[in-house]
Amino acid sequence: MVNNYDVAVIGDINLDIILPVRNLPTRGSMEYARDIIKSHGGVGRNIAIALSRLGLRTVLISAVGNDDISVELLRELKENGVDVSRIRIVEGMFTGTIIVIVDEEGERTMIGHRGANAELKIEEEDLQVIEKTRHLHVSGYMLLNKHFEERIIELLKHVKQCGITTSIDIEGVAEHKPTLVENLKGCFDYVMTDENEARKSTREDNPSLMGEILLRKIKAKVVVLKMGARGCFVTTLEESFHIPSFQVNVVDTTGAGDVFNAGFMYGVVRNLGLRKAALLANAMGAYKCMWFGVRKIPSLEDLSDFFPELKELVFL
């Protein structure tokens, strides 16, 4: 089979409204933002553009509303080389919108409305596209969609029979549908999660134990635990190891986990090995944190210029 794509991504597309504040407001109070920043976001959009910026052939399966912002979002995706042929425009719906409140340490708190994203269903044409890819990544948020669970599990079993590798970030689903995580047994080769989500799923604090429990729960080959400024922890059946982070001036962490995932997937698709994949993922996440929003996504050249220690790695 000829692979038309390196990676297919199923995930949200959003408009992000970012409000930097000195202090988070308490209930019933008001806090003035220092600025207001409109940015494009959504897990699917962020990962798809990051993969394309790294040089992978990428197709995004998603949905937007029939509104002005969707025109901007689709144009940006095309300009970054992402195949948008499987993005649906949903009549009578708004494009997903997220209000992002960023404190002085760069940590973000979000309130979102998924809009058209919640209406996405996997269709036969999507399956035909996925069958022509090497790797499929699914955003955990998509599993919150009505009637999505049964269809996605059926899809994943099929694509694995086709020899396509699979990955998921269990964000969203770990918090809002925790029992579904165990229903995903054997569906994914690579599972990404952050510490908060891992704690909810495992009731553990130790990174190694979190990884071991998730491996058993989901029957994955690899669990990648994202730990922010402390880097990441990778667990397989054979080994577990920690890769330290790159130290940068953190402005905004919004989307850092998404571009981290893209960096790790690049390493998987390019067969760099887990340690190099995790190192590249850390660099992607760190680079993104230096700017508000998720507009400034690095290419391989950007990474090697900013992190000279990556020069040998990224051009393998």
Order of alpha helices (4+ residues) and beta strands (2+ residues): beta-beta-beta-alpha-beta-alpha-beta-beta-beta-alpha-beta-alpha-beta-alpha-alpha-beta-alpha-alpha-beta-beta-beta-alpha-alpha-alpha-alpha
